[in-house]
């Protein structure tokens, strides 16, 4: 186990475990936390997991973790690990089961005060329009195998081609809502079966759809570029690739268990199962993972359209300005082929972000033209009772963290522990007394996501900003929350 005495404090917001800590470490491990958040991280196995990732063949720079770090499968959640392309490895544990779990931010032209008298009707309409829950079926009735191939290959663009949104949406999605390495043939029949009825569904667990008020603007120039203003009504949609992505991960975890001895890879934890990126197993996983990510982009695109439909239905005659525009859409669980500067040279890497968000700085060619001068929007949801943030990526993040930032508040209680402490009905009533309406079909699931199960989002965001990985742009507070 890792202890504080084993770590070196580089700054008030950055700690390092040098590669001499264990003989199998190939690079240093670094975690962006202050002392209080470090103590939280040392309470589970996440720091040990971070050290384990430094043993991966082809790893470059440092293995990194964000301040929302907590224990995951193989990699810690909040982990960012880059391997050399194409001779380094790719690991399903570095992406996770919910491939491209991510966030879409929609902004209205209306003030929250205009909508507040109708918020209960609005969240109820969305609850009935956007299916949620474990076994929910979506707006697309049983996608055929041919349709599924198109979804997996084209992502959000497929949804737009079917009338769900506009081409303008695609310009403001990470990678334009499509990962080019996708290979539909690398997605199993079982994964397709699990996903065919789930396009346009929210899911369960930590997934949510939230109606928020912009309560504070920190950087007016950047906020204006993003189309955000104080008092504005905005929506967050947090979901991923549903059962399809879960099955893709499960399928390739089994593949990688056989690949590890085949390629004579030595690992301290079998959950780090991996294969060289340019091996048949590595290429297949990259293609299947990218296809599942495209499914998630399409899923959020459809839910965004359905949210607009519900907004129009409920607010007609009450609010004149009912158009919603996509601010941005980011992936939280993904491995992407990117170019970064390492050791003074620009090289191609496979960047694993597991519970971490891309945070590219100003001028990057992958950013939409509207945002290129200021940097990428970084969407960081908090717990349902507190707040969420929009940040902007920085040049320092490009130098220090492969252009990465945190993805949320980070858990401090397991789902089991949260349910032992909190009752869903009581939580729903407590939130109602604070002016937050909740729609949920599962009170036990609601209890798992209680605010006390998470770290302070303000603390996490302040740490990220002090570390220079992103800057605060806007803060939101919830008016109504929909959970599966």
Protein Blocks (a to p, Z undefined) as FASTA:
>chain_A
ZZfklpccfbfkbccddfklpmkbmbdcdddddfklmmmmmmmmmlmmmmmmmmpghiah
jadddfkbccdehiaehiacddddfkbccdfklnojmghiacdddddfbdfklmmmmmmm
mmmmmmmmmggdjklccfbghiafklmmmmmmnmmmlmmmnopacfklmmmgghhhpafk
bcfklpcfklmmmmmmmgoiabeajbccdddddfbdfblmlmmmnopaehiacdddddde
kjmlmmmmmmmmmmmmmmmmmnopacfbfklgccdfkbmklmmmmmmmmmmmmmmmmmmm
mmmmmmmmmmmmmmgokamblcdcdfbdcdfbdcddddddeehiacddddddehiacddd
ehiakbcfklmmnopcddddddfklcccdddddfklmmmnoopacfbeopabdfklmmmm
pcfklmmmmmmmnopacddfbfklmmmmgfklpccfklmmmmmmmnopaccfbdcddfbd
cdZZ
